[in-house]
Amino acid sequence: MERAVSRLGFDSLVFARPSMLVGNRDSLGQPERSGERLALIFMQFGALIPANYGAIEAVRVARALVHTVKTAEKGTRVLLSGGMQAS
């Protein structure tokens, strides 16, 4: 998908590659997923999981995207989950 979008000729592109998104799914009317619940238990051992694979809150992804778009430069940027953790 990223390759296809890159070919569209935009001056500036930002791709976000978050790991598993966490947040309040009830407010979105989405069902609870047992596999995700189990994965979140394992992800509590953060020191064992590289930052790019740890769960990230959807609000952090949104903040990172907004910040990156506001400071847009020409070219393509890829936001990895680990880099978005600090946003």
Rosetta constraint file for C-alpha pairs under 8 A:
AtomPair CA 1 CA 5 HARMONIC 6.18 0.50
AtomPair CA 2 CA 6 HARMONIC 5.97 0.50
AtomPair CA 2 CA 15 HARMONIC 7.42 0.50
AtomPair CA 3 CA 7 HARMONIC 6.41 0.50
AtomPair CA 4 CA 8 HARMONIC 7.07 0.50
AtomPair CA 6 CA 10 HARMONIC 7.19 0.50
AtomPair CA 6 CA 13 HARMONIC 7.54 0.50
AtomPair CA 11 CA 74 HARMONIC 5.36 0.50
AtomPair CA 11 CA 75 HARMONIC 6.06 0.50
AtomPair CA 12 CA 72 HARMONIC 6.82 0.50
AtomPair CA 12 CA 73 HARMONIC 6.30 0.50
AtomPair CA 12 CA 74 HARMONIC 4.65 0.50
AtomPair CA 12 CA 75 HARMONIC 4.79 0.50
AtomPair CA 12 CA 76 HARMONIC 5.77 0.50
AtomPair CA 13 CA 74 HARMONIC 7.78 0.50
AtomPair CA 13 CA 75 HARMONIC 6.29 0.50
AtomPair CA 13 CA 76 HARMONIC 4.63 0.50
AtomPair CA 13 CA 77 HARMONIC 6.23 0.50
AtomPair CA 14 CA 65 HARMONIC 7.57 0.50
AtomPair CA 14 CA 68 HARMONIC 7.46 0.50
AtomPair CA 14 CA 69 HARMONIC 7.27 0.50
AtomPair CA 14 CA 76 HARMONIC 5.86 0.50
AtomPair CA 14 CA 77 HARMONIC 4.86 0.50
AtomPair CA 14 CA 78 HARMONIC 5.82 0.50
AtomPair CA 14 CA 79 HARMONIC 7.28 0.50
AtomPair CA 15 CA 76 HARMONIC 7.72 0.50
AtomPair CA 15 CA 77 HARMONIC 6.28 0.50
AtomPair CA 15 CA 78 HARMONIC 4.75 0.50
AtomPair CA 15 CA 79 HARMONIC 6.06 0.50
AtomPair CA 16 CA 61 HARMONIC 7.63 0.50
AtomPair CA 16 CA 65 HARMONIC 7.33 0.50
AtomPair CA 16 CA 78 HARMONIC 5.89 0.50
AtomPair CA 16 CA 79 HARMONIC 4.69 0.50
AtomPair CA 16 CA 80 HARMONIC 6.28 0.50
AtomPair CA 16 CA 81 HARMONIC 7.72 0.50
AtomPair CA 17 CA 78 HARMONIC 7.21 0.50
AtomPair CA 17 CA 79 HARMONIC 5.92 0.50
AtomPair CA 17 CA 80 HARMONIC 4.98 0.50
AtomPair CA 17 CA 81 HARMONIC 5.94 0.50
AtomPair CA 18 CA 52 HARMONIC 7.54 0.50
AtomPair CA 18 CA 56 HARMONIC 7.01 0.50
AtomPair CA 18 CA 61 HARMONIC 7.03 0.50
AtomPair CA 18 CA 79 HARMONIC 7.75 0.50
AtomPair CA 18 CA 80 HARMONIC 6.02 0.50
AtomPair CA 18 CA 81 HARMONIC 4.32 0.50
AtomPair CA 18 CA 84 HARMONIC 7.83 0.50
AtomPair CA 19 CA 52 HARMONIC 6.54 0.50
AtomPair CA 19 CA 53 HARMONIC 5.39 0.50
AtomPair CA 19 CA 54 HARMONIC 6.30 0.50
AtomPair CA 19 CA 55 HARMONIC 5.74 0.50
AtomPair CA 19 CA 56 HARMONIC 6.47 0.50
AtomPair CA 19 CA 81 HARMONIC 5.71 0.50
AtomPair CA 20 CA 53 HARMONIC 7.57 0.50
AtomPair CA 20 CA 54 HARMONIC 7.08 0.50
AtomPair CA 20 CA 55 HARMONIC 4.78 0.50
AtomPair CA 20 CA 56 HARMONIC 6.23 0.50
AtomPair CA 21 CA 55 HARMONIC 5.87 0.50
AtomPair CA 21 CA 56 HARMONIC 5.18 0.50
AtomPair CA 21 CA 57 HARMONIC 5.54 0.50
AtomPair CA 21 CA 58 HARMONIC 5.57 0.50
AtomPair CA 22 CA 55 HARMONIC 6.42 0.50
AtomPair CA 22 CA 56 HARMONIC 5.84 0.50
AtomPair CA 22 CA 57 HARMONIC 4.69 0.50
AtomPair CA 22 CA 58 HARMONIC 6.08 0.50
AtomPair CA 23 CA 57 HARMONIC 5.69 0.50
AtomPair CA 23 CA 58 HARMONIC 6.21 0.50
AtomPair CA 24 CA 28 HARMONIC 7.35 0.50
AtomPair CA 25 CA 29 HARMONIC 6.40 0.50
AtomPair CA 25 CA 30 HARMONIC 5.25 0.50
AtomPair CA 25 CA 31 HARMONIC 7.00 0.50
AtomPair CA 25 CA 32 HARMONIC 7.17 0.50
AtomPair CA 26 CA 30 HARMONIC 5.70 0.50
AtomPair CA 26 CA 31 HARMONIC 6.95 0.50
AtomPair CA 26 CA 32 HARMONIC 7.79 0.50
AtomPair CA 32 CA 37 HARMONIC 7.87 0.50
AtomPair CA 33 CA 37 HARMONIC 6.39 0.50
AtomPair CA 34 CA 38 HARMONIC 6.28 0.50
AtomPair CA 35 CA 39 HARMONIC 6.21 0.50
AtomPair CA 36 CA 40 HARMONIC 6.12 0.50
AtomPair CA 37 CA 41 HARMONIC 6.58 0.50
AtomPair CA 38 CA 42 HARMONIC 6.77 0.50
AtomPair CA 39 CA 43 HARMONIC 6.19 0.50
AtomPair CA 40 CA 44 HARMONIC 6.42 0.50
AtomPair CA 40 CA 55 HARMONIC 7.21 0.50
AtomPair CA 41 CA 45 HARMONIC 7.94 0.50
AtomPair CA 43 CA 49 HARMONIC 6.91 0.50
AtomPair CA 43 CA 54 HARMONIC 6.14 0.50
AtomPair CA 43 CA 55 HARMONIC 6.74 0.50
AtomPair CA 45 CA 49 HARMONIC 6.97 0.50
AtomPair CA 46 CA 50 HARMONIC 7.63 0.50
AtomPair CA 46 CA 51 HARMONIC 7.99 0.50
AtomPair CA 46 CA 54 HARMONIC 7.00 0.50
AtomPair CA 49 CA 53 HARMONIC 6.46 0.50
AtomPair CA 49 CA 54 HARMONIC 6.02 0.50
AtomPair CA 50 CA 54 HARMONIC 6.43 0.50
AtomPair CA 50 CA 82 HARMONIC 7.83 0.50
AtomPair CA 51 CA 81 HARMONIC 6.80 0.50
AtomPair CA 51 CA 82 HARMONIC 4.35 0.50
AtomPair CA 51 CA 83 HARMONIC 7.95 0.50
AtomPair CA 51 CA 85 HARMONIC 7.75 0.50
AtomPair CA 52 CA 80 HARMONIC 6.26 0.50
AtomPair CA 52 CA 81 HARMONIC 4.66 0.50
AtomPair CA 52 CA 82 HARMONIC 4.19 0.50
AtomPair CA 52 CA 83 HARMONIC 7.61 0.50
AtomPair CA 53 CA 81 HARMONIC 7.02 0.50
AtomPair CA 53 CA 82 HARMONIC 7.45 0.50
AtomPair CA 54 CA 81 HARMONIC 7.69 0.50
AtomPair CA 54 CA 82 HARMONIC 7.68 0.50
AtomPair CA 56 CA 60 HARMONIC 6.92 0.50
AtomPair CA 56 CA 61 HARMONIC 7.45 0.50
AtomPair CA 56 CA 81 HARMONIC 7.06 0.50
AtomPair CA 56 CA 85 HARMONIC 6.67 0.50
AtomPair CA 57 CA 61 HARMONIC 6.85 0.50
AtomPair CA 58 CA 62 HARMONIC 6.31 0.50
AtomPair CA 59 CA 63 HARMONIC 6.15 0.50
AtomPair CA 60 CA 64 HARMONIC 6.16 0.50
AtomPair CA 60 CA 84 HARMONIC 6.40 0.50
AtomPair CA 60 CA 85 HARMONIC 6.54 0.50
AtomPair CA 60 CA 86 HARMONIC 7.80 0.50
AtomPair CA 60 CA 87 HARMONIC 5.61 0.50
AtomPair CA 61 CA 65 HARMONIC 6.20 0.50
AtomPair CA 61 CA 81 HARMONIC 7.90 0.50
AtomPair CA 61 CA 84 HARMONIC 6.09 0.50
AtomPair CA 61 CA 85 HARMONIC 7.93 0.50
AtomPair CA 61 CA 87 HARMONIC 7.58 0.50
AtomPair CA 62 CA 66 HARMONIC 6.16 0.50
AtomPair CA 63 CA 67 HARMONIC 6.08 0.50
AtomPair CA 63 CA 87 HARMONIC 6.11 0.50
AtomPair CA 64 CA 68 HARMONIC 6.07 0.50
AtomPair CA 64 CA 79 HARMONIC 7.95 0.50
AtomPair CA 64 CA 84 HARMONIC 5.77 0.50
AtomPair CA 64 CA 87 HARMONIC 5.42 0.50
AtomPair CA 65 CA 69 HARMONIC 6.03 0.50
AtomPair CA 66 CA 70 HARMONIC 6.08 0.50
AtomPair CA 67 CA 71 HARMONIC 6.39 0.50
AtomPair CA 68 CA 72 HARMONIC 6.04 0.50
AtomPair CA 79 CA 83 HARMONIC 6.47 0.50
AtomPair CA 79 CA 84 HARMONIC 6.69 0.50
AtomPair CA 80 CA 84 HARMONIC 6.43 0.50
AtomPair CA 81 CA 85 HARMONIC 6.36 0.50
AtomPair CA 82 CA 86 HARMONIC 7.88 0.50
AtomPair CA 83 CA 87 HARMONIC 7.78 0.50
